[in-house]
Amino acid sequence: MQINGTTLTPRQAHLVRAALRREQARTLDAMRMLDMTAVNPKARDHIIGAFILTINEIGALIDLTHTDQEGADK
């Protein structure tokens, strides 16, 4: 597996896959909430928060991968 041209170790690749699966599940749960017929108006704030968390987690995951890779090079 590669991210931005960087080849990941098997451990890194496993961590990336597991984290992305969790984030995918979180995103799908938020989307299901939007699809409900009787959505509580306050639920939209929670959904927006879930999407922001998802984006932040994916960014953190990419940063972690780069940091872990740099540490392996030293």
C-alpha positions, 0 to 999 in steps of 0.5 A: 500500500502506498500513500502519496508515493510512500510505501507503508509497512504491513503494520502501517497498512493495517492501521490505515485500513482499520482507521479508514473502516472506522471512519467509513462506518462513522460517516455512513451512520451520520448519513443514515441519520439524515435519511430518517423521516423524522430527523430531530432539528438538533440532529443536524448539528450532530451530523455536521460534527460527525463529518468534521470529526471524520475529516479531522481523523482522516487528516490525522491518520495521514499525518500519523502515517507520514510521521511513522514513516519518517521515524522508520527512515532514521 
